[in-house]
């Protein structure tokens, strides 16, 4: 539910059907830009642990999350990412 409060486009559960993924990708192309959607309050941040480092990230900075077996790769809007040793 929290994901949709910050305008998540979809919630995909594995195994993902190609039709459902295509629908989600289509919605991404029609989603408002960051400047059009002021979605996150200033205190809406999360802590992501990457090995021994912890990074504080505002939810609005997250551009995507990818599952890679037992790992999660959180993509940040600035082009960086946080690769965590945990599943989604």
C-alpha positions, 0 to 999 in steps of 0.5 A, a space after each residue: 500500500 505504501 508504494 502506491 502512496 508515492 505513486 508506484 506504477 505497479 506491483 509486480 510479483 514473480 513470476 511476472 507475466 509478459 503482458 503484466 510487465 508490458 502494461 506496467 512499462 506502458 504506464 511508466 511512459 505516461 507517468 508524471 515527471 518528478 517536477 509534476 509530482 511532488 510526492 514525498 514529504 521531507 522526512 520520507 526517507 529510508 536507510 539502505 545498507 550496502 555492505 558495511 555502508 548505510 545510505 539514506 535515500 528519499 523515496 522520491 530518489 528511487 527510480 527502480 528496484 530489481 531483484 537478482 536472486 538473493 540480492 536487491 538492486 535499488 536504482 537511484 535517480 542520480 544514476 547510482 544504485 545500492 546493491 543489498 544482500 537481501 531479497 525483496 
